[in-house]
Amino acid sequence: MSDRSDLSVRLARLAQGLRTIGHAVPGIDLFAAATFAPVPLIVLGAFFGGIWPWLAVAWIGGVVYALDRLIAHAAPDAPEGREFPAADRLSVALAVAHFVLLLLGVAALSGATGLSIPARIALFFACGLFFGQVSNSNAHELIHRADKRLFVLGKWVYISLLYGHHTSAHRLVHHRFVATRDDPNSAVLGESFWAFAPQAWTGAFIAGWEMEEARRKRLAPEGWKARLAAVNPYVSYVLGALWCLILVGLLFGLAGVAAYLALCLYAQMQILLADYVQHYGLERAQTGNGQYEPVSARHSWDAPDPVSSLWMLNAPRHSDHHAHPARPYPELRLGETTAEGRPMLPRSLPAMATLALIPPLWHRVMDRRARALRKPARGV
């Protein structure tokens, strides 16, 4: 009864906070309420099964979308110069929650808590969606932080999802080559998600390694201590992944390893879906010297939907992130959403990621929009 009472209080606070959207800049408490709302449901589902994991899935897959459509306008941008000192504390809390939920999810899916098969299916989707949408958005924030402790925390969130290379590939490859053929994570017009995903995974892994190796050789430090510090971080990505697999195997056996791999694969698919949607069909024009035009708001798809933005720590305000990679998530700006030539998704980022799983529907909705945006860039 106390658990249900606590959940009711949390949802009541969230509902009260949602009423402020459109009238005031969301504070960290609202980001916390949106991101942590399904956490108690996932925890209860992992231990007791029943309706709890299904409620978590319903929240992530249904309630967030419904509230986006109900509110139907973007939250205001934070004024220039406003700071959010609690933003990093929320990121640390979400990272801790990620590791707890990952361990708990693997335990439950491996049979350690005695869940029924239907409950395990629901829990799998609830955990996978949380890891792919919230944990990814949060780790993405952390790897852009100048504070080394926060950076390492974000790196280990990605390593725990067997996706550690994203720490290097995203910062060194994607941000430099976004919306060009040199970026494995920018989908070209007409490409389906299912063709994009395996090429993006392997291409980013290789490109990130090459960038890190080139940087390591360029620094070429003297002395064994300096050389040790300059070891390619891919060593930590691969060894960290192996350590996670061994730990899961020791704790939960082969069933646990299978559950862990399945969760990581599903979370990685969510991450790749976000990359696919946010730059689909957009391209930077080449200048006369063979370089590319500067990155602008025309090279990322944004989404104004307010609740999914809270849920994903403003990740749908993607163009401003590319313009200001170090800008903390509460300060990301959406700007004028109706400006001519501005790429705006017709629905929220999670909704469009779902649509991308069905290529004929995706191309029917998005290809004409992408073509219309490419013409001004080429001077047509």
C-alpha positions as a Markdown table, in Angstrom:
| # | Residue | x | y | z |
|---|---|---|---|---|
| 1 | Met | 0.0 | 0.0 | 0.0 |
| 2 | Ser | 2.8 | 2.4 | 0.8 |
| 3 | Asp | 4.4 | 1.8 | -2.6 |
| 4 | Arg | 1.1 | 2.6 | -4.3 |
| 5 | Ser | 0.7 | 5.7 | -2.2 |
| 6 | Asp | 4.3 | 6.9 | -3.0 |
| 7 | Leu | 3.6 | 6.3 | -6.7 |
| 8 | Ser | 0.4 | 8.3 | -6.5 |
| 9 | Val | 2.2 | 11.2 | -4.9 |
| 10 | Arg | 4.9 | 11.1 | -7.6 |
| 11 | Leu | 2.4 | 11.1 | -10.4 |
| 12 | Ala | 0.4 | 13.9 | -8.7 |
| 13 | Arg | 3.5 | 16.1 | -8.5 |
| 14 | Leu | 4.3 | 15.3 | -12.1 |
| 15 | Ala | 0.8 | 16.3 | -13.3 |
| 16 | Gln | 1.0 | 19.5 | -11.3 |
| 17 | Gly | 4.4 | 20.3 | -12.9 |
| 18 | Leu | 3.2 | 19.5 | -16.4 |
| 19 | Arg | 0.6 | 22.2 | -16.0 |
| 20 | Thr | 3.4 | 24.8 | -15.9 |
| 21 | Ile | 4.7 | 23.8 | -19.3 |
| 22 | Gly | 4.2 | 26.6 | -21.8 |
| 23 | His | 4.1 | 29.2 | -19.0 |
| 24 | Ala | 7.5 | 28.8 | -17.4 |
| 25 | Val | 10.9 | 27.3 | -18.2 |
| 26 | Pro | 11.0 | 23.7 | -16.8 |
| 27 | Gly | 13.1 | 23.3 | -13.8 |
| 28 | Ile | 15.3 | 20.4 | -12.8 |
| 29 | Asp | 12.4 | 19.0 | -10.6 |
| 30 | Leu | 10.3 | 18.6 | -13.7 |
| 31 | Phe | 13.1 | 16.8 | -15.6 |
| 32 | Ala | 13.5 | 14.6 | -12.5 |
| 33 | Ala | 9.8 | 13.8 | -12.3 |
| 34 | Ala | 9.5 | 12.8 | -15.9 |
| 35 | Thr | 12.6 | 10.7 | -16.0 |
| 36 | Phe | 12.1 | 8.9 | -12.7 |
| 37 | Ala | 8.3 | 8.4 | -13.1 |
| 38 | Pro | 8.6 | 4.8 | -14.4 |
| 39 | Val | 11.5 | 3.8 | -12.2 |
| 40 | Pro | 9.4 | 2.6 | -9.2 |
| 41 | Leu | 7.2 | 0.7 | -11.6 |
| 42 | Ile | 10.2 | -1.1 | -13.1 |
| 43 | Val | 11.5 | -1.9 | -9.7 |
| 44 | Leu | 8.2 | -3.3 | -8.5 |
| 45 | Gly | 7.8 | -5.2 | -11.8 |
| 46 | Ala | 11.3 | -6.8 | -11.4 |
| 47 | Phe | 10.4 | -8.1 | -7.9 |
| 48 | Phe | 6.7 | -8.8 | -8.2 |
| 49 | Gly | 5.7 | -8.9 | -11.8 |
| 50 | Gly | 1.9 | -8.6 | -12.2 |
| 51 | Ile | 0.7 | -5.3 | -13.6 |
| 52 | Trp | 3.7 | -3.3 | -12.6 |
| 53 | Pro | 6.0 | -3.8 | -15.7 |
| 54 | Trp | 3.0 | -3.3 | -17.9 |
| 55 | Leu | 2.3 | 0.0 | -16.3 |
| 56 | Ala | 6.0 | 1.0 | -16.9 |
| 57 | Val | 5.6 | 0.2 | -20.6 |
| 58 | Ala | 2.3 | 2.0 | -20.7 |
| 59 | Trp | 3.9 | 5.1 | -19.2 |
| 60 | Ile | 6.9 | 5.1 | -21.6 |
| 61 | Gly | 5.1 | 4.1 | -24.7 |
| 62 | Gly | 1.7 | 5.7 | -24.2 |
| 63 | Val | 1.4 | 8.3 | -21.5 |
| 64 | Val | 4.3 | 10.4 | -22.6 |
| 65 | Tyr | 3.0 | 10.5 | -26.2 |
| 66 | Ala | -0.5 | 11.3 | -25.0 |
| 67 | Leu | 0.7 | 14.2 | -22.8 |
| 68 | Asp | 2.7 | 15.5 | -25.7 |
| 69 | Arg | -0.4 | 15.6 | -27.9 |
| 70 | Leu | -2.5 | 17.0 | -25.1 |
| 71 | Ile | -0.2 | 19.9 | -24.3 |
| 72 | Ala | 0.7 | 20.4 | -28.0 |
| 73 | His | 3.2 | 23.2 | -27.6 |
| 74 | Ala | 6.9 | 23.5 | -26.7 |
| 75 | Ala | 8.2 | 24.6 | -23.4 |
| 76 | Pro | 9.8 | 28.0 | -23.4 |
| 77 | Asp | 13.6 | 28.3 | -23.9 |
| 78 | Ala | 15.7 | 29.1 | -20.9 |
| 79 | Pro | 16.9 | 32.8 | -21.0 |
| 80 | Glu | 20.5 | 33.3 | -22.0 |
| 81 | Gly | 22.7 | 33.2 | -19.0 |
| 82 | Arg | 20.3 | 31.3 | -16.7 |
| 83 | Glu | 22.1 | 28.4 | -15.0 |
| 84 | Phe | 20.8 | 25.1 | -13.6 |
| 85 | Pro | 23.2 | 24.0 | -10.8 |
| 86 | Ala | 21.2 | 20.9 | -10.0 |
| 87 | Ala | 21.4 | 19.5 | -13.6 |
| 88 | Asp | 24.6 | 17.5 | -12.9 |
| 89 | Arg | 23.1 | 16.1 | -9.7 |
| 90 | Leu | 20.2 | 14.8 | -11.6 |
| 91 | Ser | 22.5 | 13.3 | -14.2 |
| 92 | Val | 24.5 | 11.5 | -11.5 |
| 93 | Ala | 21.3 | 10.2 | -9.9 |
| 94 | Leu | 20.1 | 8.9 | -13.3 |
| 95 | Ala | 23.4 | 7.2 | -13.9 |
| 96 | Val | 23.1 | 5.4 | -10.5 |
| 97 | Ala | 19.5 | 4.5 | -11.3 |
| 98 | His | 20.7 | 3.1 | -14.6 |
| 99 | Phe | 23.2 | 0.7 | -13.0 |
| 100 | Val | 20.7 | -0.4 | -10.4 |
| 101 | Leu | 17.9 | -1.1 | -13.0 |
| 102 | Leu | 20.4 | -2.8 | -15.3 |
| 103 | Leu | 21.4 | -5.3 | -12.6 |
| 104 | Leu | 17.9 | -5.7 | -11.4 |
| 105 | Gly | 16.5 | -6.2 | -14.9 |
| 106 | Val | 19.1 | -8.9 | -15.8 |
| 107 | Ala | 18.3 | -10.6 | -12.5 |
| 108 | Ala | 14.6 | -10.6 | -13.1 |
| 109 | Leu | 14.8 | -11.6 | -16.8 |
| 110 | Ser | 17.2 | -14.5 | -15.9 |
| 111 | Gly | 14.6 | -15.9 | -13.6 |
| 112 | Ala | 16.2 | -15.0 | -10.3 |
| 113 | Thr | 13.0 | -13.2 | -9.0 |
| 114 | Gly | 10.5 | -15.8 | -10.3 |
| 115 | Leu | 8.6 | -13.7 | -12.8 |
| 116 | Ser | 6.1 | -15.2 | -15.2 |
| 117 | Ile | 7.0 | -15.1 | -18.9 |
| 118 | Pro | 4.5 | -12.3 | -19.7 |
| 119 | Ala | 5.9 | -10.2 | -16.9 |
| 120 | Arg | 9.5 | -10.8 | -18.2 |
| 121 | Ile | 8.4 | -9.7 | -21.7 |
| 122 | Ala | 6.9 | -6.4 | -20.3 |
| 123 | Leu | 9.9 | -5.8 | -18.1 |
| 124 | Phe | 12.3 | -6.4 | -21.0 |
| 125 | Phe | 10.6 | -3.6 | -23.0 |
| 126 | Ala | 10.3 | -1.3 | -20.1 |
| 127 | Cys | 14.0 | -1.6 | -19.2 |
| 128 | Gly | 15.2 | -1.5 | -22.8 |
| 129 | Leu | 13.2 | 1.7 | -23.5 |
| 130 | Phe | 14.5 | 3.3 | -20.3 |
| 131 | Phe | 18.1 | 2.4 | -21.1 |
| 132 | Gly | 17.8 | 3.5 | -24.8 |
| 133 | Gln | 16.0 | 6.7 | -24.2 |
| 134 | Val | 16.8 | 8.0 | -20.7 |
| 135 | Ser | 20.2 | 6.4 | -20.0 |
| 136 | Asn | 21.4 | 7.2 | -23.5 |
| 137 | Ser | 20.3 | 10.8 | -23.2 |
| 138 | Asn | 21.9 | 11.1 | -19.8 |
| 139 | Ala | 25.2 | 9.4 | -20.8 |
| 140 | His | 25.3 | 11.6 | -23.9 |
| 141 | Glu | 25.1 | 14.7 | -21.6 |
| 142 | Leu | 27.8 | 13.4 | -19.3 |
| 143 | Ile | 30.4 | 12.6 | -22.1 |
| 144 | His | 30.2 | 16.3 | -23.1 |
| 145 | Arg | 31.0 | 17.5 | -19.6 |
| 146 | Ala | 34.4 | 19.1 | -18.9 |
| 147 | Asp | 34.3 | 17.6 | -15.4 |
| 148 | Lys | 36.4 | 14.4 | -15.8 |
| 149 | Arg | 34.4 | 12.6 | -13.1 |
| 150 | Leu | 31.1 | 13.2 | -15.0 |
| 151 | Phe | 32.7 | 12.2 | -18.3 |
| 152 | Val | 33.9 | 8.9 | -16.9 |
| 153 | Leu | 30.5 | 8.2 | -15.4 |
| 154 | Gly | 28.9 | 8.7 | -18.8 |
| 155 | Lys | 31.5 | 6.5 | -20.4 |
| 156 | Trp | 30.7 | 3.7 | -18.1 |
| 157 | Val | 27.0 | 3.9 | -18.7 |
| 158 | Tyr | 27.8 | 3.3 | -22.4 |
| 159 | Ile | 30.3 | 0.6 | -21.6 |
| 160 | Ser | 27.6 | -1.2 | -19.4 |
| 161 | Leu | 25.4 | -1.2 | -22.6 |
| 162 | Leu | 28.3 | -2.7 | -24.6 |
| 163 | Tyr | 28.4 | 0.5 | -26.6 |
| 164 | Gly | 31.5 | 2.2 | -25.1 |
| 165 | His | 32.9 | 3.3 | -28.5 |
| 166 | His | 30.0 | 5.8 | -28.7 |
| 167 | Thr | 31.9 | 7.9 | -26.2 |
| 168 | Ser | 34.6 | 8.5 | -28.8 |
| 169 | Ala | 32.7 | 8.2 | -32.0 |
| 170 | His | 30.0 | 10.6 | -31.1 |
| 171 | Arg | 32.3 | 13.4 | -30.0 |
| 172 | Leu | 35.2 | 13.0 | -32.5 |
| 173 | Val | 33.4 | 11.8 | -35.6 |
| 174 | His | 29.7 | 12.6 | -35.4 |
| 175 | His | 30.0 | 16.2 | -34.3 |
| 176 | Arg | 32.7 | 16.9 | -36.9 |
| 177 | Phe | 31.2 | 15.2 | -39.9 |
| 178 | Val | 27.5 | 15.3 | -39.1 |
| 179 | Ala | 25.2 | 15.5 | -42.2 |
| 180 | Thr | 28.0 | 14.3 | -44.5 |
| 181 | Arg | 28.9 | 10.9 | -46.1 |
| 182 | Asp | 31.9 | 10.9 | -43.7 |
| 183 | Asp | 29.6 | 10.4 | -40.7 |
| 184 | Pro | 28.5 | 6.8 | -40.2 |
| 185 | Asn | 25.6 | 8.0 | -38.0 |
| 186 | Ser | 24.0 | 10.4 | -40.5 |
| 187 | Ala | 21.4 | 8.5 | -42.6 |
| 188 | Val | 21.1 | 9.4 | -46.3 |
| 189 | Leu | 17.8 | 10.1 | -48.0 |
| 190 | Gly | 16.1 | 6.8 | -49.0 |
| 191 | Glu | 18.1 | 4.7 | -46.6 |
| 192 | Ser | 16.0 | 2.4 | -44.3 |
| 193 | Phe | 16.8 | 2.1 | -40.6 |
| 194 | Trp | 17.5 | -1.6 | -41.1 |
| 195 | Ala | 20.1 | -0.9 | -43.7 |
| 196 | Phe | 21.5 | 2.0 | -41.7 |
| 197 | Ala | 21.9 | 0.3 | -38.3 |
| 198 | Pro | 24.6 | -2.3 | -38.9 |
| 199 | Gln | 26.6 | 0.1 | -41.1 |
| 200 | Ala | 26.4 | 2.9 | -38.5 |
| 201 | Trp | 27.4 | 0.5 | -35.6 |
| 202 | Thr | 30.5 | -0.8 | -37.4 |
| 203 | Gly | 31.3 | 2.4 | -39.1 |
| 204 | Ala | 31.3 | 4.4 | -35.9 |
| 205 | Phe | 33.3 | 1.8 | -34.1 |
| 206 | Ile | 36.1 | 1.9 | -36.7 |
| 207 | Ala | 36.0 | 5.7 | -37.3 |
| 208 | Gly | 36.1 | 6.4 | -33.5 |
| 209 | Trp | 39.1 | 4.0 | -33.2 |
| 210 | Glu | 40.9 | 5.8 | -36.0 |
| 211 | Met | 40.3 | 9.2 | -34.5 |
| 212 | Glu | 41.5 | 8.1 | -31.1 |
| 213 | Glu | 44.5 | 6.4 | -32.5 |
| 214 | Ala | 45.5 | 9.4 | -34.6 |
| 215 | Arg | 45.1 | 11.6 | -31.6 |
| 216 | Arg | 47.2 | 9.3 | -29.4 |
| 217 | Lys | 50.0 | 9.2 | -32.0 |
| 218 | Arg | 49.9 | 13.0 | -32.4 |
| 219 | Leu | 50.4 | 13.5 | -28.7 |
| 220 | Ala | 53.3 | 11.0 | -28.6 |
| 221 | Pro | 54.2 | 11.6 | -24.9 |
| 222 | Glu | 57.5 | 10.7 | -23.5 |
| 223 | Gly | 58.0 | 8.4 | -20.5 |
| 224 | Trp | 56.1 | 5.3 | -19.6 |
| 225 | Lys | 53.6 | 7.0 | -17.3 |
| 226 | Ala | 52.6 | 9.5 | -20.0 |
| 227 | Arg | 52.4 | 6.7 | -22.6 |
| 228 | Leu | 50.2 | 4.7 | -20.2 |
| 229 | Ala | 47.9 | 7.7 | -19.8 |
| 230 | Ala | 47.7 | 8.0 | -23.6 |
| 231 | Val | 46.5 | 4.5 | -24.2 |
| 232 | Asn | 43.6 | 4.4 | -26.7 |
| 233 | Pro | 40.4 | 4.5 | -24.7 |
| 234 | Tyr | 39.1 | 1.6 | -26.8 |
| 235 | Val | 41.1 | -0.6 | -24.5 |
| 236 | Ser | 38.8 | 0.4 | -21.6 |
| 237 | Tyr | 35.7 | 0.1 | -23.8 |
| 238 | Val | 36.5 | -3.5 | -24.8 |
| 239 | Leu | 37.9 | -4.7 | -21.4 |
| 240 | Gly | 35.0 | -2.9 | -19.6 |
| 241 | Ala | 32.5 | -4.8 | -21.8 |
| 242 | Leu | 34.2 | -8.1 | -21.1 |
| 243 | Trp | 34.3 | -7.3 | -17.4 |
| 244 | Cys | 30.5 | -6.6 | -17.5 |
| 245 | Leu | 29.8 | -9.9 | -19.3 |
| 246 | Ile | 32.0 | -11.9 | -16.8 |
| 247 | Leu | 30.3 | -10.2 | -13.8 |
| 248 | Val | 26.8 | -11.0 | -15.2 |
| 249 | Gly | 27.8 | -14.6 | -15.9 |
| 250 | Leu | 29.2 | -15.1 | -12.4 |
| 251 | Leu | 26.1 | -13.6 | -10.8 |
| 252 | Phe | 23.3 | -15.0 | -13.0 |
| 253 | Gly | 24.8 | -17.7 | -15.2 |
| 254 | Leu | 24.2 | -18.2 | -18.9 |
| 255 | Ala | 20.6 | -17.1 | -18.6 |
| 256 | Gly | 21.8 | -13.8 | -17.2 |
| 257 | Val | 24.3 | -13.4 | -20.0 |
| 258 | Ala | 21.6 | -14.0 | -22.6 |
| 259 | Ala | 19.2 | -11.5 | -20.8 |
| 260 | Tyr | 22.0 | -9.0 | -20.6 |
| 261 | Leu | 22.9 | -9.3 | -24.3 |
| 262 | Ala | 19.3 | -8.9 | -25.3 |
| 263 | Leu | 18.8 | -5.8 | -23.2 |
| 264 | Cys | 22.0 | -4.2 | -24.6 |
| 265 | Leu | 21.0 | -5.0 | -28.1 |
| 266 | Tyr | 17.6 | -3.5 | -27.6 |
| 267 | Ala | 19.0 | -0.4 | -25.9 |
| 268 | Gln | 21.6 | 0.0 | -28.8 |
| 269 | Met | 18.8 | -0.2 | -31.3 |
| 270 | Gln | 17.1 | 2.7 | -29.5 |
| 271 | Ile | 20.3 | 4.8 | -29.7 |
| 272 | Leu | 20.7 | 4.0 | -33.4 |
| 273 | Leu | 17.1 | 5.0 | -34.0 |
| 274 | Ala | 17.7 | 8.4 | -32.4 |
| 275 | Asp | 20.8 | 8.9 | -34.7 |
| 276 | Tyr | 18.8 | 7.8 | -37.7 |
| 277 | Val | 15.8 | 10.1 | -37.1 |
| 278 | Gln | 17.7 | 13.2 | -36.0 |
| 279 | His | 19.7 | 13.6 | -39.2 |
| 280 | Tyr | 17.8 | 11.6 | -41.8 |
| 281 | Gly | 18.2 | 13.0 | -45.3 |
| 282 | Leu | 19.9 | 16.2 | -44.3 |
| 283 | Glu | 23.2 | 17.1 | -45.8 |
| 284 | Arg | 25.8 | 19.9 | -45.6 |
| 285 | Ala | 26.8 | 21.4 | -48.9 |
| 286 | Gln | 30.4 | 21.2 | -50.0 |
| 287 | Thr | 32.3 | 24.5 | -50.4 |
| 288 | Gly | 34.8 | 25.3 | -53.2 |
| 289 | Asn | 37.8 | 24.1 | -51.2 |
| 290 | Gly | 36.4 | 20.7 | -50.7 |
| 291 | Gln | 35.3 | 21.4 | -47.1 |
| 292 | Tyr | 31.7 | 21.4 | -45.8 |
| 293 | Glu | 29.6 | 24.4 | -44.9 |
| 294 | Pro | 29.3 | 25.0 | -41.1 |
| 295 | Val | 26.8 | 23.0 | -39.1 |
| 296 | Ser | 23.6 | 24.9 | -38.6 |
| 297 | Ala | 20.0 | 24.3 | -37.5 |
| 298 | Arg | 19.2 | 23.0 | -41.0 |
| 299 | His | 21.2 | 19.8 | -40.4 |
| 300 | Ser | 19.3 | 18.3 | -37.5 |
| 301 | Trp | 15.6 | 17.3 | -37.0 |
| 302 | Asp | 14.2 | 18.9 | -33.9 |
| 303 | Ala | 10.9 | 18.1 | -32.1 |
| 304 | Pro | 9.0 | 20.6 | -29.9 |
| 305 | Asp | 7.0 | 18.0 | -28.0 |
| 306 | Pro | 7.3 | 19.0 | -24.3 |
| 307 | Val | 7.0 | 15.8 | -22.2 |
| 308 | Ser | 9.2 | 13.6 | -24.4 |
| 309 | Ser | 11.7 | 16.4 | -24.3 |
| 310 | Leu | 11.6 | 16.2 | -20.5 |
| 311 | Trp | 11.8 | 12.4 | -20.7 |
| 312 | Met | 14.9 | 12.6 | -22.9 |
| 313 | Leu | 16.6 | 15.5 | -21.2 |
| 314 | Asn | 15.9 | 17.8 | -24.1 |
| 315 | Ala | 17.6 | 15.5 | -26.6 |
| 316 | Pro | 15.0 | 16.4 | -29.2 |
| 317 | Arg | 16.4 | 20.0 | -29.2 |
| 318 | His | 19.2 | 18.5 | -31.2 |
| 319 | Ser | 20.3 | 21.3 | -33.5 |
| 320 | Asp | 21.2 | 23.5 | -30.5 |
| 321 | His | 23.2 | 20.7 | -29.0 |
| 322 | His | 25.3 | 20.6 | -32.3 |
| 323 | Ala | 25.7 | 24.3 | -32.1 |
| 324 | His | 26.7 | 24.3 | -28.4 |
| 325 | Pro | 27.9 | 20.8 | -27.5 |
| 326 | Ala | 28.9 | 21.8 | -24.0 |
| 327 | Arg | 25.6 | 23.5 | -23.2 |
| 328 | Pro | 23.8 | 21.6 | -20.4 |
| 329 | Tyr | 20.4 | 20.0 | -21.3 |
| 330 | Pro | 18.1 | 22.4 | -19.4 |
| 331 | Glu | 19.7 | 25.4 | -21.3 |
| 332 | Leu | 19.2 | 23.9 | -24.8 |
| 333 | Arg | 17.1 | 26.2 | -27.0 |
| 334 | Leu | 14.5 | 25.3 | -29.6 |
| 335 | Gly | 14.1 | 28.8 | -31.1 |
| 336 | Glu | 11.5 | 29.5 | -33.8 |
| 337 | Thr | 9.9 | 26.2 | -34.7 |
| 338 | Thr | 8.0 | 27.6 | -37.7 |
| 339 | Ala | 11.0 | 29.3 | -39.4 |
| 340 | Glu | 11.2 | 28.5 | -43.1 |
| 341 | Gly | 13.7 | 25.7 | -43.9 |
| 342 | Arg | 13.8 | 24.6 | -40.3 |
| 343 | Pro | 13.7 | 20.7 | -40.0 |
| 344 | Met | 11.0 | 19.8 | -37.5 |
| 345 | Leu | 9.7 | 16.3 | -37.0 |
| 346 | Pro | 5.9 | 15.9 | -37.4 |
| 347 | Arg | 5.7 | 14.0 | -34.1 |
| 348 | Ser | 7.9 | 13.4 | -31.1 |
| 349 | Leu | 11.3 | 11.8 | -31.4 |
| 350 | Pro | 10.2 | 8.5 | -29.7 |
| 351 | Ala | 7.1 | 8.4 | -32.0 |
| 352 | Met | 9.2 | 8.9 | -35.1 |
| 353 | Ala | 11.7 | 6.3 | -34.0 |
| 354 | Thr | 8.8 | 3.9 | -33.8 |
| 355 | Leu | 7.7 | 4.9 | -37.3 |
| 356 | Ala | 11.3 | 4.3 | -38.6 |
| 357 | Leu | 10.9 | 0.6 | -37.8 |
| 358 | Ile | 8.4 | 0.4 | -40.7 |
| 359 | Pro | 10.4 | 1.8 | -43.7 |
| 360 | Pro | 7.5 | 2.2 | -46.2 |
| 361 | Leu | 5.6 | 4.4 | -43.7 |
| 362 | Trp | 8.8 | 6.3 | -42.7 |
| 363 | His | 9.7 | 7.1 | -46.3 |
| 364 | Arg | 6.1 | 8.2 | -47.1 |
| 365 | Val | 6.2 | 10.7 | -44.2 |
| 366 | Met | 9.8 | 11.9 | -44.2 |
| 367 | Asp | 11.2 | 11.7 | -47.7 |
| 368 | Arg | 9.2 | 14.6 | -49.1 |
| 369 | Arg | 10.1 | 16.7 | -46.1 |
| 370 | Ala | 13.8 | 16.0 | -46.4 |
| 371 | Arg | 13.8 | 16.8 | -50.1 |
| 372 | Ala | 12.0 | 20.1 | -49.5 |
| 373 | Leu | 14.7 | 21.1 | -47.0 |
| 374 | Arg | 17.6 | 20.0 | -49.3 |
| 375 | Lys | 16.7 | 22.4 | -52.1 |
| 376 | Pro | 17.7 | 25.7 | -50.3 |
| 377 | Ala | 21.0 | 24.2 | -49.2 |
| 378 | Arg | 21.9 | 23.4 | -52.8 |
| 379 | Gly | 20.6 | 26.7 | -54.1 |
| 380 | Val | 17.9 | 25.0 | -56.2 |
